[in-house]
Amino acid sequence: MKQSVTITDFVNAFEKLRPSNFSYEGLESLYNHLTDYEQDTGEELELDVIAFCCDYSEYKDLEEYKKNYSSINSIKDIQDATTYIPIFKTERFITQNH
């Protein structure tokens, strides 16, 4: 039995278990990415906050990302290497960890 999860349910689950893992805007972008993935693939995902925190990371900008991945020089390099999720109207973004 699956349960539909709204953006509010999604944000509340993160706030309860991992309140500082993603910004509110980051959670909105991640939610949209994951629901698009479900629609594109037909695969239903389970709301597993801990797994999503392990699988994805939010960065304030490219410079912060480059501290972890020195071989990356541009957003295009990130897009070529992993899933890149921009956060609307900011320099922040989320990537799938690799």
Secondary structure, 3 states (H helix, E strand, C coil): CCCCCCHHHHHHHHHHHCCCCCCHHHHHHHHHHHHHHHHHHCCCCCCCHHHHHHHEEEECCHHHHHHHCCCCCCHHHHHHHCCEEECCCCCCEEEECC
